[in-house]
Amino acid sequence: MIQATFKTFKITVYLIFSAICFVSLIFSGVTLCLIPNLPAVEEIQDIQLQVPLKIFTEDGKLIAEYGEKHRTPINYHEIPTNFVNALISAEDNRFWEHQGVDLIGLARAAFQLATTGSIKSGGSTITMQVAKNYFLSREKTFSRKFNEILLALQIERSLSKEQILELYLNKIYLGHRSYGIAAAARTYYGKPVQELTLAQTAMIAGLPKAPSAYNPIRNPERAIERRNWILDRMLALNYITSTQNVVAKQSPVTAKYHAPKSEIDALYAADIARAEALNMFPDDIYTGGYKIFTSINSTQQAAGLEAIATHLEDYSKRHGYLGPEDSVDITALLNTQDSKTDLQSLTALLKDYRQVNHLIPALVWEVTNDEANLISRNGDLISLPTKQLTWARKYISADKKGPRVRKASDVLASGDIVRVYKDQETDEWRLGQLPKAQAALVAINPKTGAINALQGGFEFYSSKFNRATSARRQAGSAFKPFIYYSALEDGFTAASIVNDAPVVFQDKQLETAWRPENAGGKFYGPTRLRQALYQSRNLISIRIVQTLGIKQTIDTVKKFGFSEQHLPKDLSIALGSAAVTPLELATAYSTIANGGTNITPYLIDHIEDFNGNIVYQNPNTQHATRTNDNSDPSNNKEADKTESSTPFGDHTPSAQSIEITSEKPEIDPRSIYIITDMMKDVIKLGTGRRAKELDRDDIAGKTGTTNDQVDAWFSGFNGDLVTTVWVGFDSPSTLGRNEYGGRAALPIWIDFMKKALPPYESNTKQPEGIVTIRINPTTGHRALPGEKDAIFEIFRSEHVPPPPEEDNARPVLIDQGHPTDVLDELF
């Protein structure tokens, strides 16, 4: 019996030994087969995370983030201890002891599965999950699992435990497009991971197992169950005290979705920068962790956005109430509620309407003669008395409104979905509306070409069309400074007399006539050139072009960077029929503002890669000498790629090649100085007088309005900043009677410049060759000694009027009559 038992024992030992040998042989064979296909140690140590593209202002404020994955990598030393302990408690409590594979953990997982039907703590170690997430597919096969084990062992030999945890916590998917704990903390709680409570930490630590099932927003009950289990594990492992455990378990679910939040609204500019960077780094721009630092100044950008929003709404209100955005039948809902209204049910009707700028969606649920009662999308109960609705006369046309508002029901009805906002001065609710008109603003540093502010419309998400760079509209009288510069270059002076008188151009072929007029239809006779500019006299501009000729005028205007293909080849160029974008006009005005040097605008200052190396540096920024030991932008092949189409349109080169033009056209700084001085009178005496409220004598500019008030412009500057504003409809139509540039566009410019202009400094230097002479304001001639009404005027030295005793010429009255070749130029 004993002998039989011993024999059985020997057979058993032999079989076990054989099985071990067999398994070892298989393991060794598979290992030898799979090891050559594993990543090299160097590859493991140089893992690259997929990090979205981020775009910043010049002062480092986040504008936008582009990429499918929200991720903000953090270093191990930035990770709170509580988070490390919570994760280890949930995923791999023997992480600090094992060498990549935990046999005890695998056995525990198998036991949990057998006894409870589910696995609370997985069999895979954190190291194995790193191996799977970074290097392996997600297919469920034996070979993949075996690779995972081998790779985990190799990772443990190559990296420290802290490095492994850092990789894991930056890589894991945690729901709502959030990858890594830093992104998850922002997504669920809107704050850095270092500021999370213990309960919030345990909640996020429960997500790696099943981001959807344990999501605290979608499945709060299951999320609490998972959180509390992790807290109990932390208590059992002595990571927290029993008091901390109890307090954390009693914490309510506070998670809600927080979208990636920008610090400044400059999405039109960000979209341009993104497109430019895509040209430079097409392969990994959305995953390589690039950071674009733009030239946008956050203070100026915010001022531009506010000015456009405020004055477009003012314009919209001037022309009447457009009616509700939508209407819903809430009769049944109101009648079934004892309290007359169910707030949750009413606000649910507004869930598809988002806030636009400061305009909040609201639902009208009750209207009487004296007031209207509304509820906002945010749940605010609002009462609007009739006296606050008096502006809301019905819109009929741009020049006509309905009858006066006498009671609230004249404007609003139950079920109307409208817009409301809080008045900043009175803190009272007001009725608003989304404007139909649009506006664009561009602000440029004329010394460098840096775009300091750019807004392409009322609001980016309502319309992504960038009017600042892509809307090509007639410039109207805002184009006249370039016509007047052409006159100065041809020998005219600011004192030259031109006849502001009617002129008719006959068209024999069409049997029609062109009768250009001044605004208001009046003519003023002989007028000095300076006065003609600040009063924006159309007939004088036409006579200037008549005198110079179309070709000479175009050749001179082109020096300011305008594309010849967009310049009309007829006399209408005198009235600003050239179609330009706000960016093009601001760029041309920059040449005047800086004394005659052409610049081309740029938006991207520099681009950094994931490691902070500068991979592109704009050659004309003040930081052009900034370098990095690990990067030499001048040797970067990506930055030297061939230019492709640019968001700036065909006038402006793509951002990576933008620079101050090296080939300087012949622009006389003396003529520029005189034009600038004449344009200052637009502010002091002319169509831009409203800007006198800025109380500065260093600003100059020009209004612009096209036929039937279709486009309204103001472009103005000093030596530090050029700003152009356009207002109009996307589908050209009249803005309405009296909506000239000085009324529709200038107020936006003023409000912007109040906040954007630096403190006043005298920064305009008079060039050599400028002479100041007293003249007779009526004749434009040098004044006689003791002449009482004489005024001072500036001249180029070679164009100074002769002394009175030598002046035998009569005043210059330009009147070309009706030359036979005018029709060829006009039509």
C-alpha positions in Angstrom: 0.0 0.0 0.0 2.8 2.4 1.0 4.7 1.4 -2.2 1.6 2.1 -4.4 1.1 5.5 -2.7 4.8 6.4 -3.2 4.5 5.3 -6.9 1.4 7.5 -7.3 3.3 10.4 -5.7 6.2 10.0 -8.0 3.9 10.0 -11.0 2.2 13.1 -9.8 5.5 14.9 -9.2 6.7 13.8 -12.6 3.5 15.0 -14.3 3.7 18.4 -12.5 7.4 18.7 -13.4 6.6 17.8 -17.0 3.8 20.2 -17.2 6.0 23.0 -15.7 8.7 22.1 -18.2 6.2 22.0 -21.1 4.7 25.4 -20.1 8.2 26.8 -19.6 9.2 25.6 -23.1 6.1 27.1 -24.6 6.6 30.3 -22.6 10.2 30.5 -23.7 9.4 29.8 -27.3 6.6 32.4 -27.4 8.8 34.8 -25.6 11.7 34.3 -28.0 9.2 34.7 -30.9 7.5 37.9 -29.5 10.5 39.7 -27.9 11.9 40.9 -31.3 8.6 42.6 -32.1 8.5 44.5 -28.8 9.4 48.2 -28.8 12.9 49.2 -28.0 13.8 50.6 -24.6 14.6 54.0 -26.3 11.1 54.0 -27.8 9.5 53.4 -24.4 11.6 56.2 -22.8 10.6 58.6 -25.6 6.8 58.2 -25.6 4.9 61.0 -27.2 1.4 61.9 -26.0 -1.3 63.2 -28.4 -1.8 66.7 -27.1 -4.1 69.2 -28.8 -3.1 72.5 -30.5 -3.4 75.5 -28.2 -3.5 79.1 -29.4 -2.6 82.0 -27.1 -2.6 85.8 -27.0 0.7 87.7 -26.9 0.3 87.8 -23.1 -0.3 84.1 -22.8 -4.1 83.9 -22.4 -5.7 80.8 -24.0 -7.8 81.6 -27.0 -8.7 78.2 -28.4 -7.8 74.5 -28.3 -8.0 72.3 -31.4 -7.9 68.5 -31.3 -10.1 65.5 -30.7 -8.5 64.7 -27.4 -8.6 67.1 -24.4 -5.3 66.5 -22.7 -3.0 68.6 -20.4 0.0 66.6 -19.5 1.4 67.0 -16.0 4.5 65.8 -14.2 4.5 63.3 -11.5 5.4 65.8 -8.8 2.3 67.8 -9.7 0.0 64.9 -9.0 -1.6 65.0 -5.5 -0.8 62.1 -3.2 -4.4 61.4 -2.7 -4.9 60.9 -6.4 -2.0 58.4 -6.6 -3.3 56.5 -3.6 -6.9 56.5 -4.9 -5.8 55.2 -8.3 -3.5 52.5 -6.8 -6.4 51.4 -4.4 -8.7 51.1 -7.4 -6.4 49.6 -10.0 -3.3 48.0 -8.6 -2.8 48.1 -4.8 0.6 46.1 -5.1 1.9 48.5 -7.7 4.9 49.5 -5.6 5.9 45.9 -5.0 5.5 43.9 -8.2 7.8 44.0 -11.3 5.1 44.7 -13.9 2.9 41.5 -13.5 1.1 40.8 -10.2 0.3 37.1 -9.9 -1.5 37.7 -6.6 -3.7 40.4 -8.3 -4.5 38.0 -11.1 -5.5 35.4 -8.7 -7.6 37.9 -6.7 -9.4 39.0 -9.9 -10.1 35.4 -10.8 -11.5 34.7 -7.3 -13.8 37.8 -7.4 -15.1 36.8 -10.8 -15.8 33.3 -9.5 -17.5 34.3 -6.3 -19.3 37.6 -7.2 -19.7 37.5 -11.0 -17.8 40.8 -11.4 -14.3 42.2 -10.9 -13.8 45.1 -8.6 -10.1 45.4 -9.1 -8.7 44.3 -12.4 -6.1 41.6 -13.0 -4.0 43.9 -15.2 -1.4 46.0 -13.4 -1.0 49.7 -14.1 2.2 48.8 -16.0 0.3 46.3 -18.1 -2.3 49.0 -18.9 0.5 51.4 -19.9 1.8 48.7 -22.3 -1.6 48.2 -23.8 -2.5 51.9 -24.0 0.7 53.0 -25.6 1.9 50.2 -27.7 -0.7 47.5 -28.3 -4.0 47.1 -30.0 -7.2 46.4 -28.1 -7.9 43.1 -29.7 -8.7 40.3 -27.2 -6.3 37.6 -28.2 -3.8 35.4 -26.3 -0.8 36.8 -28.2 -1.8 40.4 -27.4 -2.1 39.5 -23.7 1.2 37.7 -23.8 2.8 40.8 -25.4 1.2 42.9 -22.7 2.9 40.9 -20.0 6.3 40.8 -21.7 6.1 44.6 -22.5 5.1 45.3 -18.9 8.2 43.5 -17.6 10.4 45.5 -20.1 8.8 48.8 -19.1 9.5 48.1 -15.4 13.1 47.6 -16.3 13.3 50.8 -18.4 11.3 53.3 -16.3 10.8 54.2 -12.7 7.5 53.6 -10.9 6.9 57.4 -10.9 7.5 57.6 -14.6 5.1 54.7 -15.2 2.4 56.4 -13.1 3.0 59.7 -14.9 2.5 58.0 -18.3 -0.6 56.2 -17.1 -2.3 59.3 -15.6 -1.6 61.3 -18.7 -2.9 58.7 -21.1 -6.0 57.1 -19.7 -9.4 57.9 -21.2 -11.8 59.3 -18.6 -14.9 60.2 -20.7 -16.1 63.4 -22.5 -13.1 63.4 -24.8 -10.8 63.8 -21.7 -7.5 62.0 -21.6 -5.5 62.2 -18.5 -6.4 63.3 -15.0 -5.6 67.0 -15.6 -8.1 67.2 -18.4 -10.7 65.2 -16.5 -10.5 67.5 -13.5 -11.2 70.4 -15.8 -14.0 68.6 -17.6 -15.9 67.4 -14.6 -15.1 70.0 -12.0 -13.7 73.0 -13.8 -10.6 73.2 -11.7 -7.0 71.9 -11.5 -6.5 68.4 -10.3 -4.6 69.8 -7.3 -7.8 71.5 -6.1 -10.0 68.4 -6.1 -11.5 67.2 -2.8 -11.0 63.6 -1.7 -14.5 62.6 -2.9 -13.8 64.2 -6.3 -10.5 62.5 -6.5 -12.0 59.1 -5.8 -14.7 59.8 -8.3 -12.2 60.4 -11.1 -10.1 57.4 -10.0 -13.1 55.2 -10.6 -13.4 56.1 -14.2 -10.5 54.2 -15.9 -12.3 50.9 -15.4 -15.4 52.0 -17.3 -15.6 55.8 -18.2 -19.2 55.5 -19.4 -20.6 53.2 -16.8 -19.2 55.1 -13.8 -19.5 58.6 -15.4 -20.7 60.9 -12.6 -22.7 63.1 -15.0 -24.5 60.4 -16.9 -24.7 57.7 -14.2 -24.3 59.4 -10.8 -25.7 56.4 -8.8 -23.2 53.9 -10.2 -20.4 56.5 -9.9 -21.2 57.0 -6.2 -21.1 53.2 -5.7 -17.7 53.0 -7.4 -16.4 56.1 -5.5 -17.4 54.7 -2.1 -15.8 51.3 -2.9 -12.5 53.1 -3.7 -12.7 55.1 -0.5 -13.2 51.9 1.5 -10.1 50.5 -0.3 -8.1 53.6 0.6 -9.2 53.2 4.2 -8.2 49.5 4.2 -4.8 50.3 2.8 -4.3 53.1 5.5 -4.2 55.9 2.9 -7.0 57.8 4.6 -8.6 57.9 8.1 -12.0 56.7 9.0 -13.2 60.3 9.5 -12.0 61.2 6.0 -13.7 58.2 4.7 -17.1 59.1 6.2 -16.9 62.7 5.2 -16.0 61.9 1.6 -18.8 59.3 1.3 -21.3 61.9 2.5 -20.2 64.4 -0.3 -22.9 64.9 -3.0 -22.1 64.5 -6.7 -20.9 67.9 -7.9 -19.6 66.9 -11.3 -21.0 68.7 -14.4 -19.6 69.2 -17.8 -17.2 72.1 -18.2 -16.1 72.7 -21.8 -12.5 73.8 -22.4 -12.7 77.4 -21.5 -10.9 80.1 -23.4 -9.7 83.2 -21.5 -10.3 85.6 -24.3 -12.7 85.6 -27.2 -10.6 85.8 -30.4 -11.9 82.9 -32.4 -11.7 84.6 -35.7 -8.0 85.2 -35.2 -7.5 81.7 -33.8 -9.0 80.2 -36.9 -6.5 82.1 -39.1 -3.6 81.0 -36.9 -4.8 77.4 -37.0 -5.0 77.4 -40.8 -1.5 79.0 -41.1 0.0 76.5 -38.6 -1.7 73.6 -40.5 0.3 74.7 -43.6 3.5 74.5 -41.6 3.0 71.3 -39.7 0.3 69.3 -41.6 1.1 65.9 -40.1 0.7 66.5 -36.4 -0.7 70.0 -35.8 -3.7 68.7 -33.8 -1.8 66.0 -31.9 1.7 67.3 -31.4 1.1 69.6 -28.5 2.0 72.8 -30.4 1.4 76.2 -28.9 0.8 79.2 -31.1 1.5 82.6 -29.6 -0.2 85.2 -31.6 0.1 89.0 -31.8 -3.4 89.5 -30.3 -3.4 91.8 -27.3 -6.0 90.5 -24.9 -7.1 94.0 -23.7 -7.5 95.3 -27.2 -9.3 92.2 -28.3 -11.8 92.4 -25.5 -12.4 96.1 -26.2 -13.1 95.3 -29.9 -15.5 92.6 -29.1 -17.4 94.7 -26.6 -17.5 97.7 -28.9 -18.9 95.7 -31.8 -21.5 93.9 -29.7 -22.7 97.1 -28.1 -23.0 99.3 -31.2 -24.5 96.6 -33.4 -27.2 96.1 -30.8 -27.7 99.9 -30.7 -28.0 100.0 -34.5 -30.5 97.2 -34.4 -32.6 98.9 -31.8 -32.6 102.2 -33.7 -34.4 100.5 -36.5 -37.0 98.6 -34.5 -37.9 95.2 -33.1 -37.4 92.3 -35.4 -39.8 90.0 -33.5 -39.2 86.9 -31.5 -36.6 84.3 -32.6 -39.3 81.6 -32.2 -42.7 81.0 -30.7 -44.0 77.9 -28.8 -47.4 77.0 -27.6 -47.2 76.8 -23.8 -51.0 77.0 -23.2 -51.4 73.3 -22.2 -48.3 73.4 -20.0 -49.5 76.5 -18.1 -53.1 75.1 -17.7 -51.9 71.8 -16.2 -49.9 73.5 -13.4 -51.4 74.6 -10.1 -48.8 77.2 -9.7 -49.4 78.6 -13.2 -45.9 77.6 -14.3 -43.4 74.8 -13.9 -40.0 76.4 -14.1 -38.2 73.3 -15.1 -40.6 72.6 -17.9 -40.3 76.1 -19.2 -36.5 76.3 -19.1 -36.4 72.9 -20.9 -38.0 74.6 -23.9 -34.9 76.8 -24.1 -32.2 74.1 -24.1 -31.6 74.3 -27.8 -30.9 78.1 -27.7 -27.5 79.1 -26.6 -26.3 82.4 -25.1 -24.7 84.7 -27.8 -22.3 87.2 -26.3 -24.3 88.6 -23.3 -27.7 88.0 -24.9 -29.5 85.2 -23.0 -32.4 83.2 -24.4 -35.7 83.7 -22.5 -39.3 82.5 -22.8 -42.3 84.8 -22.3 -44.9 83.0 -20.2 -47.2 85.8 -19.3 -48.0 89.3 -20.8 -50.3 92.0 -19.4 -50.8 95.6 -20.5 -48.3 96.7 -17.9 -45.5 94.1 -18.1 -44.2 90.9 -19.5 -43.0 88.0 -17.4 -40.2 85.8 -18.7 -37.9 83.1 -17.6 -34.3 82.9 -18.9 -32.5 79.8 -20.0 -30.6 80.0 -16.6 -33.8 80.0 -14.6 -34.0 83.8 -13.9 -37.5 85.1 -13.4 -37.7 88.4 -15.3 -40.3 91.2 -15.3 -40.1 93.7 -18.2 -42.4 96.8 -17.7 -43.9 98.5 -20.7 -41.6 101.5 -20.2 -38.5 99.3 -20.9 -40.1 98.2 -24.2 -40.7 101.5 -25.8 -37.8 101.1 -28.2 -39.3 98.0 -29.6 -41.5 99.5 -32.3 -42.0 97.0 -35.0 -39.3 96.9 -37.7 -40.8 97.5 -41.2 -37.8 98.6 -43.2 -34.4 100.2 -42.6 -36.1 103.5 -42.7 -39.5 102.8 -41.2 -40.9 101.5 -37.9 -44.3 100.6 -36.6 -46.5 102.6 -34.2 -45.4 103.6 -30.7 -45.4 100.9 -28.0 -48.2 101.6 -25.5 -48.5 98.3 -23.7 -46.3 95.2 -23.3 -48.6 93.1 -25.4 -47.8 95.4 -28.4 -44.3 93.8 -28.4 -44.4 90.4 -26.7 -46.8 87.4 -26.5 -46.9 84.3 -24.4 -44.7 81.6 -25.9 -42.2 84.1 -27.5 -38.6 83.1 -27.3 -36.5 86.3 -27.2 -33.2 87.7 -25.9 -32.6 89.5 -22.6 -29.5 91.0 -20.9 -28.6 92.7 -17.7 -27.9 96.5 -18.0 -24.4 97.0 -16.5 -25.2 100.4 -15.1 -28.7 99.8 -13.6 -28.4 96.0 -13.1 -31.9 95.7 -14.6 -33.1 93.2 -17.2 -33.6 94.5 -20.7 -35.1 93.1 -23.9 -32.5 92.7 -26.6 -32.3 91.0 -30.0 -29.7 89.5 -32.2 -28.6 92.1 -34.8 -28.9 91.3 -38.5 -26.2 93.7 -39.4 -22.6 92.7 -39.1 -19.3 94.4 -38.3 -15.6 93.8 -38.5 -12.6 95.4 -36.7 -8.9 95.1 -37.3 -6.2 96.9 -35.2 -2.6 96.8 -36.4 0.6 98.1 -34.9 1.8 100.2 -37.9 5.5 99.9 -36.8 5.6 96.1 -36.9 2.5 94.8 -38.7 1.4 92.9 -35.6 -2.4 92.4 -35.6 -3.4 93.4 -32.1 -7.1 92.8 -32.4 -9.3 91.2 -35.0 -13.0 90.5 -34.9 -14.7 89.2 -38.0 -18.3 89.5 -37.0 -20.8 89.8 -34.1 -20.1 86.3 -32.8 -18.0 83.5 -34.2 -20.3 80.6 -33.6 -23.3 82.4 -35.1 -21.3 83.0 -38.3 -17.8 81.8 -38.9 -17.3 83.9 -42.0 -14.5 86.3 -41.2 -15.5 89.6 -42.6 -12.2 91.2 -41.4 -10.2 89.2 -43.9 -12.6 87.9 -46.4 -15.5 90.5 -46.9 -14.5 92.5 -49.9 -16.6 95.7 -49.9 -16.4 99.2 -51.4 -14.5 101.5 -49.2 -16.3 104.7 -50.0 -14.7 107.9 -48.8 -12.3 105.9 -46.5 -10.4 105.4 -49.8 -10.0 109.1 -50.5 -6.7 109.7 -48.5 -5.0 107.7 -51.2 -6.5 109.8 -53.9 -5.4 112.9 -52.2 -1.9 111.5 -51.7 -1.8 111.0 -55.5 -2.7 114.7 -55.9 0.1 115.8 -53.6 2.6 113.7 -55.5 1.5 115.3 -58.7 2.1 118.9 -57.4 -1.1 119.7 -55.6 -0.9 121.2 -52.1 -3.2 121.2 -49.1 -4.0 124.8 -50.1 -4.8 124.0 -53.8 -8.2 125.3 -54.9 -10.5 122.8 -56.6 -14.0 123.6 -57.8 -16.7 121.7 -56.0 -19.3 122.1 -58.8 -21.8 119.7 -60.6 -20.5 117.6 -63.4 -22.4 115.3 -65.7 -20.9 112.5 -67.7 -23.1 111.4 -70.7 -23.2 107.8 -71.8 -24.4 107.8 -75.4 -24.6 104.1 -75.7 -26.9 103.6 -72.7 -28.6 107.0 -73.0 -28.0 107.6 -69.3 -25.9 110.1 -67.4 -23.8 109.9 -64.3 -24.3 112.8 -62.0 -22.1 112.4 -58.9 -23.1 114.4 -55.9 -21.8 115.2 -52.4 -23.6 113.8 -49.4 -26.7 116.0 -49.0 -26.7 117.0 -52.7 -25.0 120.4 -52.2 -22.1 121.9 -54.0 -19.7 124.5 -52.4 -17.7 126.0 -55.3 -13.9 126.6 -55.0 -12.6 124.7 -52.0 -9.1 124.1 -50.6 -7.9 120.5 -50.8 -7.6 120.2 -47.0 -11.2 121.3 -46.5 -12.4 119.0 -49.3 -10.9 116.0 -47.5 -12.2 116.6 -44.0 -15.7 117.5 -45.5 -15.4 114.5 -47.8 -16.4 116.3 -51.1 -17.0 113.7 -53.8 -16.8 116.1 -56.8 -13.4 117.3 -55.8 -12.1 113.7 -55.7 -13.5 113.1 -59.1 -11.8 116.3 -60.5 -8.5 115.2 -59.0 -8.6 111.9 -60.8 -9.7 113.6 -64.0 -6.6 115.8 -63.8 -4.2 113.0 -62.9 -5.7 110.3 -65.2 -6.9 106.8 -64.2 -3.6 105.1 -64.9 -1.4 107.5 -62.9 -3.9 107.4 -60.0 -3.9 103.6 -59.9 -0.1 103.4 -60.2 0.2 105.7 -57.1 -2.5 104.0 -55.1 -0.9 100.6 -55.7 2.1 101.8 -53.6 0.0 101.3 -50.5 -0.4 97.6 -51.2 -3.7 97.5 -53.0 -4.0 94.8 -55.6 -4.5 96.3 -59.1 -7.1 93.6 -60.0 -9.4 95.0 -57.4 -9.0 98.7 -58.4 -11.6 100.0 -60.8 -10.3 101.3 -64.1 -12.6 104.3 -64.2 -13.4 107.6 -62.4 -15.5 105.8 -59.7 -12.2 105.0 -58.0 -12.3 108.6 -56.8 -15.4 107.8 -54.7 -14.0 104.6 -53.2 -15.6 102.0 -55.5 -12.5 99.8 -54.9 -13.5 96.6 -53.1 -11.2 96.0 -50.2 -11.3 94.0 -47.0 -11.0 95.7 -43.6 -7.6 94.1 -43.2 -6.4 95.5 -46.5 -7.6 99.0 -45.6 -6.0 98.9 -42.2 -2.7 97.7 -43.8 -2.8 100.6 -46.3 -3.5 103.1 -43.5 -0.6 101.7 -41.6 1.7 103.0 -44.3 0.3 106.5 -43.6 0.5 106.0 -39.8 4.2 105.0 -39.8 5.3 107.7 -42.2 5.5 105.9 -45.5 6.9 102.4 -44.9 4.9 99.4 -46.3 4.2 96.6 -43.9 2.4 93.4 -44.3 0.4 92.2 -41.3 1.2 89.1 -39.2 -0.8 87.2 -36.6 1.6 84.5 -35.5 4.4 85.6 -33.3 6.0 82.2 -32.7 5.1 78.5 -32.3 6.4 76.1 -29.7 6.4 72.4 -29.8 5.3 70.1 -27.0 8.7 70.4 -25.2 8.7 74.2 -25.4 11.2 74.5 -28.3 10.5 77.3 -30.7 9.9 75.7 -34.1 8.7 78.9 -35.8 9.6 82.5 -35.1 8.1 85.4 -37.1 11.2 87.3 -38.4 9.8 90.7 -37.6 8.7 90.3 -34.0 10.6 92.0 -31.2 11.5 88.6 -29.9 13.2 87.4 -33.1 16.5 87.0 -31.3 14.9 84.5 -28.8 16.3 81.0 -29.3 16.2 77.7 -27.6 19.1 75.3 -27.1 17.0 72.5 -28.6 15.6 74.4 -31.5 16.9 76.6 -34.3 13.9 78.1 -36.2 16.2 79.1 -39.1 17.0 75.4 -39.7 13.4 74.2 -39.4 12.4 72.6 -42.7 8.7 72.8 -41.8 8.8 76.5 -41.5 10.3 76.8 -45.0 7.5 75.0 -46.7 6.1 76.5 -49.9 3.3 79.0 -49.3 -0.2 77.9 -50.1 -3.5 79.7 -50.0 -3.9 82.0 -47.0 -6.9 83.0 -44.9 -5.9 86.6 -45.4 -6.9 86.3 -49.1 -4.8 87.0 -52.1 -3.6 90.3 -50.9 -1.7 89.2 -47.8 1.0 86.5 -47.8 0.6 83.5 -45.5 1.6 84.1 -41.9 4.9 82.2 -42.0 6.2 84.6 -44.7 4.7 87.9 -43.4 7.4 90.6 -43.0 8.0 94.2 -43.5 8.3 94.7 -47.2 12.0 94.9 -48.1 11.4 96.5 -51.5 10.1 100.0 -50.5 8.0 101.8 -53.0 8.6 105.4 -53.6 6.3 106.9 -50.9 7.3 110.5 -50.0 7.2 110.9 -46.2 6.6 114.6 -46.7 3.4 113.9 -48.6 2.4 111.3 -45.9 3.0 113.9 -43.2 0.7 116.4 -45.0 -2.0 113.8 -45.6 -1.8 112.8 -41.9 -2.2 116.4 -40.9 -5.2 116.8 -43.2 -6.8 113.7 -41.8 -6.4 115.1 -38.2 -8.8 117.8 -39.4 -11.4 115.0 -40.1 -11.4 114.5 -36.4 -11.2 118.2 -35.4 -13.5 119.8 -38.0 -15.0 117.1 -40.3 -17.1 114.0 -40.5 -15.2 112.3 -37.7 -15.9 115.0 -35.1 -17.5 112.6 -32.6 -13.9 111.3 -32.0 -13.0 114.6 -30.3 -14.4 113.0 -27.1 -11.1 111.1 -27.0 -9.5 114.4 -26.2 -6.3 113.7 -28.2 -4.6 115.7 -30.9 -2.5 112.8 -32.2 -5.3 110.9 -34.0 -6.3 111.1 -37.6 -8.8 109.2 -39.7 -11.5 109.1 -42.4 -15.1 108.1 -42.5 -16.5 106.1 -45.5 -20.0 105.5 -46.7 -21.1 103.9 -50.0 -24.2 104.6 -52.1 -27.5 104.2 -50.2 -25.5 103.7 -47.0 -24.8 100.0 -47.9 -21.3 100.1 -46.2 -20.2 102.3 -43.3 -16.5 102.6 -42.5 -14.1 104.4 -40.2 -10.4 104.0 -40.4 -8.2 106.0 -38.0 -4.8 105.9 -36.3 -2.0 107.5 -34.5 1.7 106.4 -34.6 1.1 103.4 -32.4 -2.2 101.9 -33.6 -4.3 101.7 -36.8 -7.9 100.6 -36.5 -10.4 100.0 -39.3 -14.1 99.3 -38.6 -16.7 98.2 -41.2 -20.5 97.9 -40.7 -22.9 96.4 -43.1 -25.1 93.4 -44.1 -23.6 90.3 -45.5 -26.0 90.5 -48.4 -25.5 94.2 -49.4 -28.5 96.4 -48.6 -29.0 99.8 -47.1 -28.2 100.3 -43.4 -30.8 103.0 -43.5 -31.1 106.7 -43.9 -28.4 108.7 -42.1 -26.4 105.5 -41.2 -23.2 107.0 -42.5 -19.7 106.0 -41.4 -19.7 108.7 -38.7 -22.8 107.2 -37.1 -22.6 103.4 -37.7 -18.9 102.7 -37.7 -17.2 105.6 -35.8 -18.8 104.9 -32.4 -17.3 101.4 -32.5 -13.9 102.9 -33.3 -14.2 105.4 -30.5 -15.1 102.9 -27.8 -12.3 100.6 -28.9 -9.7 103.3 -29.1 -10.6 104.6 -25.6 -9.3 101.3 -24.2 -6.7 100.4 -26.8 -4.7 103.6 -27.3 -1.6 103.9 -25.2 -1.0 107.1 -23.2 -0.4 110.0 -25.4 3.1 110.7 -26.6 4.1 113.0 -29.4 5.3 110.4 -31.8 4.9 112.1 -35.2 8.2 113.6 -36.4 8.2 116.2 -39.0 10.3 115.1 -42.0 12.9 117.4 -43.5 11.6 119.5 -46.4 8.4 120.6 -44.8 7.6 124.3 -44.5 4.8 126.1 -42.7 3.4 129.3 -44.4 0.5 131.6 -43.7 -2.0 131.6 -46.5 -5.2 133.2 -47.5 -7.9 130.6 -46.8 -10.0 131.7 -49.8 -7.4 131.8 -52.5 -4.8 129.3 -51.1 -2.1 131.9 -51.8 0.6 133.2 -49.4 -1.0 135.7 -47.1 -0.2 139.4 -47.3 1.6 140.9 -44.3 -0.9 141.7 -41.6 -3.8 139.8 -43.3 -6.3 139.1 -40.5 -8.0 136.0 -41.7 -4.8 134.2 -42.7 -4.2 130.6 -41.6 -1.1 128.4 -41.4 -0.6 125.6 -43.9 2.2 123.1 -44.4 3.9 122.5 -47.8 6.7 120.5 -49.3 9.5 123.0 -49.7 9.4 123.0 -53.5 5.7 123.7 -53.5 5.6 126.7 -51.2 3.4 129.5 -52.7 5.5 132.4 -53.9 5.5 135.7 -52.1 2.5 137.9 -52.9 4.6 140.3 -55.0 5.7 137.4 -57.2 2.3 135.7 -57.4 0.7 136.7 -60.6 -1.3 133.5 -61.0 -5.0 133.4 -60.3 -6.5 130.7 -58.0 -6.5 127.3 -59.5 -10.0 126.3 -60.4 -9.9 122.8 -61.8 -12.8 122.4 -64.2 -12.2 119.9 -67.0 -15.6 120.3 -68.5 -16.7 117.2 -70.3 -13.8 115.8 -72.2 -14.6 113.4 -74.9 -12.5 110.6 -73.5 -14.1 110.6 -70.1 -16.7 107.9 -71.0 -13.8 105.5 -71.8 -12.5 106.1 -68.3 -15.8 106.0 -66.6 -17.5 103.1 -68.2 
